[in-house]
Amino acid sequence: MSVTGDQLRQVMSRFATGVTVVTTTAGEHDHAMTANTFTSVSLDPPLVLVCVEQDTSWHDSVTAAGVWGVSILPASSRAAAGWLSTGGRPLLGQLGRVPHHRGELGVALLDGALATVECRTTQAHPAGDHTIVVGAVVSARVDERPDDALIYYRSRYGSTR
């Protein structure tokens, strides 16, 4: 018996994940997308990964730039997560409605994030219609506010509360 992509999507919707926004730059332009396929790979050395659909502008931009940022979102950032997961949004000015600042590598990091990391790409592994992008963590910051995390479960945004 073979499993379809729709069947796998239904199964994975039962797996609660945190929600992040990953950012990179292409020339002078920011590129951002909402991602829930972000995880730690190694603590020594510090490595993380994100899985990116190959036919997106973010994929092409991060491949060219080699640097990227991750903002782990609080529940209050649901609107930003929704906007940055919308297909067909304008390529330029994606972060115009999302408060952000620049990190050490020059990538955008969302204001109010629960935590942020900045990475340099060390490896990229094609996997089906996605690429697994592995990054060495260059900087990491944690906000000590007691906000609830934004989560994704059953194809909907929610919170840890």
C-alpha positions in Angstrom: 0.0 0.0 0.0 1.4 3.4 -0.9 0.7 6.6 1.1 -0.3 9.8 -0.7 0.9 13.3 0.2 -2.6 14.1 1.4 -2.6 11.2 3.7 0.7 12.2 5.1 -0.5 15.8 5.5 -3.4 14.5 7.6 -1.2 12.4 9.8 1.3 15.3 10.3 -1.5 17.7 11.2 -1.9 15.6 14.4 1.7 16.5 15.4 1.8 19.8 17.3 4.8 22.0 16.3 6.1 25.4 17.3 5.8 28.1 14.7 8.8 30.2 13.4 9.5 32.8 10.8 12.7 32.2 8.9 14.3 35.1 7.1 17.1 35.7 4.7 18.1 38.4 2.2 18.5 38.6 -1.5 20.4 41.7 -2.5 18.7 44.5 -0.6 15.4 42.6 -0.2 14.2 40.6 2.8 12.6 37.2 2.2 10.5 35.6 4.9 8.3 32.6 5.4 6.5 30.9 8.2 8.0 27.5 9.0 7.1 24.7 11.5 9.8 22.3 10.3 12.6 23.8 12.4 14.6 21.8 14.9 18.0 21.4 16.6 20.4 19.0 15.0 23.4 19.2 17.3 24.5 21.0 20.4 28.2 20.5 19.8 28.6 22.2 17.4 25.4 24.1 17.5 23.4 23.2 14.4 19.8 23.6 13.4 17.7 22.8 10.4 14.7 24.0 8.5 12.9 22.2 5.6 12.1 24.4 2.7 9.9 23.8 -0.4 12.2 23.9 -3.4 9.9 26.0 -5.6 9.7 29.0 -3.3 11.6 32.3 -3.5 12.8 31.8 0.0 14.6 28.6 -1.1 16.4 30.4 -3.9 17.3 33.4 -1.7 18.7 31.4 1.2 20.7 29.2 -1.3 22.3 32.4 -2.7 22.7 34.3 0.6 24.0 31.4 2.8 22.7 33.2 6.0 19.3 33.1 7.7 17.5 33.9 10.8 14.8 32.2 12.8 12.3 33.9 15.1 10.4 31.6 17.4 6.9 33.1 17.7 4.7 33.9 20.7 0.9 33.3 20.4 0.5 37.1 19.9 2.3 36.8 16.5 -0.5 34.8 14.9 -1.2 37.5 12.3 2.4 37.7 11.3 2.6 33.9 10.9 -0.5 33.9 8.8 0.7 36.7 6.5 4.1 35.1 6.0 2.5 31.8 5.1 0.2 33.3 2.5 1.2 32.2 -1.0 1.3 34.9 -3.7 2.0 37.8 -1.3 4.2 40.5 -2.8 7.9 39.5 -3.0 9.1 43.0 -2.1 8.2 44.5 1.3 7.1 41.3 2.9 8.1 42.5 6.3 6.6 46.0 5.8 3.8 45.2 8.2 5.8 43.0 10.6 8.0 44.8 13.3 11.5 43.6 13.0 15.2 44.5 13.5 18.5 43.4 12.1 20.7 40.7 13.6 24.4 40.3 13.5 24.3 38.8 10.1 22.1 41.5 8.7 19.0 39.2 8.5 15.6 40.4 9.8 14.5 39.1 13.2 11.0 39.6 14.4 10.5 42.0 17.3 8.8 40.2 20.3 10.0 36.8 19.3 10.4 34.3 22.2 13.9 33.5 20.9 16.0 34.1 17.8 18.9 32.4 16.1 21.1 33.4 13.2 22.8 30.8 11.0 25.2 30.3 8.3 24.3 27.5 6.0 26.6 24.5 6.3 24.7 21.9 4.3 21.7 21.6 2.0 20.2 18.2 1.3 17.5 17.7 -1.4 14.7 15.6 -0.1 11.6 15.1 -2.3 10.1 18.5 -3.0 11.9 20.1 -0.1 15.5 20.9 0.8 16.8 20.3 4.3 18.9 23.4 5.1 21.4 22.9 8.0 22.9 26.0 9.6 25.6 26.6 12.1 24.2 28.9 14.8 26.2 32.2 14.9 24.0 33.9 17.5 21.2 32.9 19.8 19.0 35.1 22.0 16.1 34.3 24.4 13.5 36.7 25.6 12.6 35.8 29.2 9.0 37.1 28.9 6.5 34.4 30.0 4.5 34.5 26.8 2.8 31.4 25.4 4.3 29.9 22.3 2.4 29.9 19.0 1.8 26.3 17.9 0.4 24.6 14.8 -2.0 21.7 15.3 -4.7 20.2 13.0 -3.8 22.8 10.4 -4.6 25.7 12.7 -2.7 28.1 14.8 -3.1 27.9 18.6 -1.2 28.5 21.8 0.4 26.4 24.5 -2.3 27.5 26.9 
